[in-house]
Amino acid sequence: MRKFFAIALTMTLGCTLALAQKKGKAADAEKGKEVFQQCGVCHNADSDEKKMGPGLKGLMKKDAMANGKKPTEANVSAKVDEGGNGMPAYKEMLSDEERTDLLAYLKTL
């Protein structure tokens, strides 16, 4: 059941990202940096040293995230949405645009 949910969530996020791009709105890393400010309480952006959560410098270039999954847009989005291991879920707190901008920012780290 968990696998089904994860697959469904990944497909939903992929469609959401595709629709955002289709509307002509490019992701904005600068706006994503602003969104990240609330994440910066627990995560370092400028190093991979752990704060409360793992440091995120070079996140998208790593072989795996702390949960063992490859850091793809879908997997990172799912982690942001679902939270876990002390991280709150942001699914209801972030708009699709904010999430897309946050991913754009995380790619710059």
C-alpha positions in Angstrom: 0.0 0.0 0.0 2.9 2.4 0.8 4.5 1.7 -2.6 1.2 2.5 -4.3 0.8 5.7 -2.4 4.4 6.7 -3.1 4.0 6.0 -6.8 0.7 7.9 -7.0 2.2 10.8 -5.1 5.3 10.8 -7.5 3.0 10.8 -10.5 0.9 13.6 -9.1 3.9 15.7 -8.3 5.3 15.1 -11.8 2.0 16.2 -13.4 1.9 19.3 -11.1 5.5 20.3 -12.2 4.7 19.7 -15.8 1.5 21.8 -15.6 3.5 24.6 -13.9 6.0 24.6 -16.7 3.3 24.3 -19.3 1.7 27.5 -18.0 4.9 29.3 -19.0 5.9 30.0 -15.4 9.6 29.2 -15.0 10.8 28.2 -11.6 12.4 31.1 -9.7 15.4 30.1 -7.6 15.5 33.5 -5.9 11.9 33.0 -4.7 12.8 29.5 -3.7 15.6 30.9 -1.5 13.0 32.9 0.3 10.8 29.8 0.8 13.9 28.0 2.1 14.3 30.5 5.0 11.8 28.4 7.0 13.9 25.3 6.2 17.1 27.0 7.2 16.1 26.6 10.9 16.9 22.8 10.5 19.0 22.6 7.3 22.3 24.2 6.3 22.2 25.4 2.7 25.9 26.3 2.5 27.3 23.0 3.9 26.5 19.3 4.1 26.9 19.4 7.9 23.9 18.3 9.9 22.0 20.9 11.8 18.7 19.3 13.1 18.3 17.8 9.6 20.9 17.0 7.0 22.9 19.8 5.3 21.6 20.3 1.8 24.6 21.7 -0.1 25.0 19.6 -3.2 21.8 17.8 -2.5 20.8 17.1 -6.1 24.3 15.9 -6.9 24.4 13.3 -4.2 23.9 9.6 -4.8 21.2 9.4 -2.1 19.3 11.4 0.4 19.2 10.6 4.1 16.2 8.3 3.5 18.3 6.3 0.9 16.4 7.6 -2.1 18.0 9.2 -5.2 17.6 13.0 -4.9 15.3 13.5 -8.0 12.8 16.3 -8.2 10.0 13.8 -7.5 11.7 12.3 -4.4 12.7 15.7 -3.0 9.2 17.0 -3.5 7.7 14.0 -1.9 10.0 14.4 1.2 9.1 18.1 1.4 5.4 17.2 1.2 5.4 14.2 3.5 8.1 15.1 6.0 9.2 12.4 8.4 11.9 11.7 11.0 11.2 14.9 12.8 10.6 17.0 9.6 7.1 18.5 9.4 5.0 17.9 6.2 4.8 21.0 4.0 2.1 19.7 1.6 -0.6 21.9 3.0 1.8 24.8 3.8 3.4 25.4 0.3 1.7 26.2 -2.9 2.7 24.4 -6.1 4.6 27.5 -7.2 6.5 27.8 -3.9 7.4 24.1 -4.1 8.6 24.5 -7.7 10.7 27.6 -6.7 12.1 25.7 -3.7 13.2 22.9 -5.9 14.9 25.4 -8.3 16.8 26.9 -5.4 17.8 23.4 -4.0 19.3 22.7 -7.5 21.6 25.7 -7.0 23.1 24.5 -3.8 
